[in-house]
Amino acid sequence: MCLRMLTAAPRTRAQLADALRRKKVPDEVSERVLSRFTDVGLIDDEAFAQAWVQSRHRGRGLGKRALAAELRRRGVADETVNEAVQSLGPEEEERTARELIARKLAATRGLDTAKRTRRLVGVLARKGYPPGLAYRVVREALEEDGANDVPEGEWDLE
């Protein structure tokens, strides 16, 4: 059962343990199987977390907070989550945020600046970016796009 699940997609130890529990596999049998799979390298939560962070950041543009939440939901230990998320550098996170806003900016043209700001910051917030970074990236994008009534003071939240 575990091999079949791992063939379909990478899984964490917790995901496999949950599946075995649902199939009513005794805990001691489950623990032996999972330990053996870990020993031979078929289960590696650290590698899973690193790959997940890189894949979901590049593919979906998710920020650190969203990536950490997804890994925790999959049963990855907090320490492993923190290490994987910290491997994503601040420059890389900011570059991705800028790319996301650049793609969404045109769709907000014609709206007043406050509404554009709310929508664009909301995009980044839903993707797990910190507020200070989100506001800064949106402010700079709006200024580059020619918005001349971009407020200054309320943006510095970092």
Beta strands, then each sheet from edge to edge (+ up, - down):
end
